[in-house]
Amino acid sequence: MMKDAKEIFLSKTFMILPLKLEHSCQPTSTILYSWKLSKIDQETGLFGPLQLFGRKKTFMLPLRIFGFGYAYVQCEVQLSGDAGSMTLVDGYMRIVRDPLVAVITKINEARTKIMLSAAKSFDAGRRGSGTKGLQFTWFCRLAGESFLNVTARYAVDDSFGRVKTNTGCFGYGPGRLTSRKEILVLEMQEMVESRKYIFKLVVKKDDRNASAVYEFTVKPPASIFVR
């Protein structure tokens, strides 16, 4: 059934479909294979007509001719000779885009600034292309707070005329930060020592998204004792 369809990433280019078949036949018999496929309408579940794609026991299916969505696969196996017979093996698959991967790394240890990088994020379907085509959104909250029901109208690292409270990373509650860049740079002068800050990166591309979280605790300055 469609709900049990095997999920396949489009970047595979080819899907190898080997057939496991147990049989006892006469030495003079010939086994004939016929692979047929059809794209499925996701809303109705209808498909057809079936297209013939291969006649070998192992078939390499070029996924890109189907694009994204569901497909029905059928293999007809026929045994020639006096004891000729036929059987069908079928199944469903779903061809999907490869996932995005979001990664946050800290790239400095300065006391006055914190710099976080999304440079190691990537599209698993386009390895080697770096962050090309990716969109970045950064969020920040304090430990114990939640991003649920936060407004995205104003960034929380700028006052926008609001009155400060004791919530969020900069006193304006948890939520989205101003930066949309690959590198996030924030001044630490308004952060509270010994508090744990939770940064979240959301990476978007077409209809896909992925996220990563980075925890950071502001350390108090080192004490110096003179004897």
C-alpha angles and dihedrals in degrees: 000000000000092000088061094048116142109246114228128184115233092227089074086078089194129043113206111217111192118186121222108202130171116201144149112213141157117272089243093056122105123211115219122196129199121184115198129179140180137184114244127223102234096211098048102023090227122142141169177138094078116232122215112235109161147005103200131097091245116043129193108211116205099223097195093069087067099041117196125342140046128330134186118224125197131179119195114202119194128185114208127207134059092317093047116164139160136218136179129221118188144165147157133255135185119214112209139171117266114260126259118241120214119202130178122199129177112233105184143039099202119143094222101046141031118213121192124183132209091186094115093058115108149170106254090211092057106040113179094032093096116208095332111146095010122129119210130210121178127204133185137195140157121256108274094031128102136222091216115121094002117149119243094199095096130029114240097224092069127057099223085195094305126139116248121247132179094262132098130013096297104023097270100092131264118307149088123350125221097246121094093172132111090246119054115207120185132175111236097204092097095046120100119242118247092014119125115234122200116208120193127195121200116194118197136188127162105319095336132092139174134184141206133190131216124190120208130179119199107233121216116242116272115263119237119207121196119198 
